[in-house]
Structures are given as C-alpha cells and as structure tokens.
Amino acid sequence: MNSCSFLGLGELRRLGSRLRRLQIAFAALAAFVPLAGHAASILDYTEADQLGLDSPSKTFLYALTTASAADGLTVGNATFEYDPLSGGLILGAFDVDPWGTPTISGSTNPTDDANLTRVTESIRVGPLSVTLTGLTVGATYELQLLFHERDTFDRQFDVLLDGTSIVPAGFTSGQGVNRAVIEVFEAGSSSVVITMPNGPNQATLNALTLAIPEPSGPVLIFGLLIGALVFRKQRRG
C-alpha cells in the first residue's frame, strides 16, 4: 500500500505505553550511572544560560538562595526563595551576607545574569546539611549546588548525597570562579539529604535548585525510532 495509513486509537495508546516504559528505563539508567561512579558533573560557568535554568521542560521543586536581597528573583524558569539561617532548609553555622560579587554575563537574557549574580553573592558556612522532601520514589531529579568564592579563598570539602560522596577527592568550591555541582539521581525515598561536612576548610554553599529534568537525548531518540518503525510498518501494510 503506497498511501499513508493512520494509526488507530488502540495502536496509539499501545505506542504511548511503550514510549513511557522506555522513558522510565532510560531515565533510571541515566540516574544510576553518575551515582555508580560517585561523581557529579562540575561546571565552572560564566553566564546563567550554561546552567539550563531557562529550560521550559524543567519543573523546579526547590530554588533556594542564602542571599536575603535575592528573595523572589527569577533566573530562567527558577524563582529563588531566600532560605534563612534560622528555620531554613540549609542548616549551617553562620552566614556571610553578602560575601562577594560574582562576574556573570553573556546570557541571551541579561536579566538572568544580573539576578543570578545576586542569588550567588552570599554564603552559608558549614558544616552544612539540607533535607529536601516531596520526592517521588523512582523518579529522576536534577540537583544543582551553586558556589562562588572570592579570589583569595579556595575551600576544600566533601559533598554527599544520602551519605554517598558525589565529588572527586580534593574538590574545592573554586577560587574566584562560579562553580556548579550538578547531580542527576533517582529518588530512593520521598526525601534526599545533602551534607557538606567541614574538611580541610569550612564548607560553604551559595544557592541550590532541585528540578525534574527534561527528557534525556536517548529517550527522545528511541521515541522517534519507534515512531518511525511503526509508521513504516503501517505504510507497508
């Protein structure tokens, strides 16, 4: 048959079910690989666009800043909330608010750069512990921990996710740079605990986000392949 045949409702439902199962499987695989190696991605960024906070496919569950003046500021699709030292989620010893002025520029939207500068201008000093709740077991999440240090500081400490180190030995918050630790993980419970014990130096944190990430490249590719195979089968039928 040379003419194009359309899929029936039942076939569309079955295809959708297969695609969802593939998405879950590949998301779980993508989440497992970083944890297996105990190494998150470490990004030294110069502009807000590099963090992907403007992705329309991300759903932000948390966007916290230790900078009191940055409460309510939006970077991309993430609206940051000031997390106070007393009664907040980021538990630490004390704040330095403000701490420094990051150099962030070059994004498509200059306002994102300006707001991210203010979001990351203060630090909470450790030891640090953060408990984030409301997660769905088996779902995939993207955690971003944002650091900025003055030119004269380069603190070394560990970062743990539910008790497992996710940074390489000798990790530092970066001397005079804007640094992000990015970890994609599969939730094993309804909450996740991030701890940053003091090492050779006191741990610090400027801001963080937790989001449901956009579908990974392999998921989209496999979805397109399956759709193409079904379409080809229908044409030949």
N, C-alpha and C positions, 0 to 999 in steps of 0.2 A: 504494500500500500504506500503510495507516494505522498498522499495528503497527510497533514499533521493530525494526530488523534489526541484529544484532550483526556487527561486523567479523570477518572470518576471520583466521587466523594470518598468512597471507601479506600481507594488507592491513595488518595491524598492524605488521608488520616494515617494509613499504614506507613507512608513515606515520612510523614511528620514524626511518628513514633520512633522510626529507625534513626532519624536525624537527632532527636533528643537523646536517644541512648548513646549515639556516637559522641555527642557533645559532652555528656556526663563522663564518658570513659576517657576522652582526651583531656578534659579539664582536670580530672583526677590524676592522670599521668603527668600533666604539666605541673600540678601542685606537688606531686611526690618527688620529682627529680631534684628541685632545689633543696628539699629537706634531706634527701638521701646523701647529698654532698655537704650538708651543713653549711652552705654558702649562699647568702643572698646576693643580689646584684648591688654593686656600689657605683653610684653615679655622681661625678663632680659636675654640677650644672652651672650654667651662666645665665639661663633665661627660663622663665616659667614654662614655656612650651615644651621643654625637654622632659618635664615631669608627667605630661599627659593628663593634667587635671582638667583640661578642656574637652576631653573625650565625651561625646554625647552618649556613648554606650556604657559608661561607668555610673554606678549608683553609689554615692558616698554615704556611709553609715556614720562615720566619725571624721571630723576635721577640727583638730584641737591645736591651739597656739598658747604658748606661755607669755605672749606679749599682750598686756592688758589693753594697749591702744589699738590692737588689731581685731578686737572683737567685732564680728559681723562682716568682716571684709571677705570678698569673694575673689577667688583665683580660678579662672575657668568655670567649672561647674561645682566647685567645692566652696562652701561658705564656712569660714573658720569661726569657731567659738572659743572665747578666752577660757582657759582652764585654770582656775585659781589654785594657789598653793594649798590653801586651807579648804578642804571639802571638795577638791577636784579629783579627776581620774588619774592624773600624772602625779604619783606620790614621790616626793623628793625632800631634800634637806632645806633648800632655800632658793630664791630666785635672784637673778640679776636682770632688772627690767628698767631700761634697755641695757643690752650688753654690747652690741656693735651695730654697724650699718653695712649689711651685705651689698655687694655690687651685682645687681641683677638687671639685665637689659637685653633687647634684641628680639623679644617676642612679637608675634603678629598683633597682639593687643597690648600696648604699653601699660595699660591699667593693671593687667595681670602681674607684670613685673614690679610695678610700684607697690601693689598690695602684698605680693609675696615677700618683698623686702621688709615690709612692716611686720608680716607674720613671723619672720625668722630673725627678728632683731633682738630677741630676749632669750635667756636660757633658764632652765631649771637644772639645779645641780644635785647630783646623786649622793648616795645610791638611789636608783630610780626603779619604780615598779608601776606598771599600767595594766589594769584589767578591763578588757572591752567585752561587753556582753551583747546578747541578742543575735548570736550567730546561729546558722542552721547546720546541723551535723551533716558532713559530706559535701557541703557547698564550698566553692572556691572563692578566696578573698585575696586582695592585694593590699599589703601593708607598706606604707611609706613613712620612714622616720627621717626627719629633716634636721640637719645640723649646720651651724655656721660658727666659726671660731675667728677670733681676732688674729692678726698676723703674728702675734707673739705667743700664741698658745697652740698646742697640738696634743690633745689629751688621748691617752691610750686606755681602753676599757673594753669589756666584752658586751655583746648584745645577745640575749637569749629569748627564744620563742617557746613558751611552755617547757622551759628547762633545757632546751637544746640550743647550743650556740649556732648563730646563723652568719657570723662574720669570721674572716680568717684571723689567725693568730697575729697579734701586732696591730689590729685595727685601731685607727685613730679617727677622731672627729674632723680632722683636716685643718691644717694651719692656713688661715686666711682664705679658705675656699667654702663654697656652698656644696655640701655633701648630702646625698640621699642614700639610705639603705632601703632597698625595695625587695620585699619577700612575697611571693605568691604561694599560698598554702591551702590545704584542705582542712576544714574545721573538724576536729575530733570530738568537740563538745560545743555547748552553747556559749562558751566564752574562751578567750585567749589571753594569756598573761605574757607581757613583755617585761623583762627585767634587764637592768643595766647596772650591775654591781661596780663599785669603785675598783679600779685596777691599780696600775702604777699611778694613775691620775684619777681625779673625780670624774664620774660620768656626767654628761650633760645632754640635754635634748631641747630643741627649739620648738618643734611642731611635729604633728603626725596626721596621717589620714588612713582610713580603712575603707575600702571600696569593694563592691562586686565588680570584677573586671569585665571588659569586653571579651567576646569570644576570641580564642586564640586562632592564629593563622591556620594550623592543621585542621581545626574544626570546620572552618569555613571552606577550606579546600575540599575536604571529604564530602561536605554537604553538596557542593557544586558538582563533584564527580558522580555522586549517587543520582542527583537530579538529571545529569546528562545521560547516564546509563538508562534510567527509566524512560526518558524522552526518546532515546534511540530505539529502545525495545518497542515502544508504542508505535513509532513510525514504521518499523519493520513488520509489526503485526498487521 
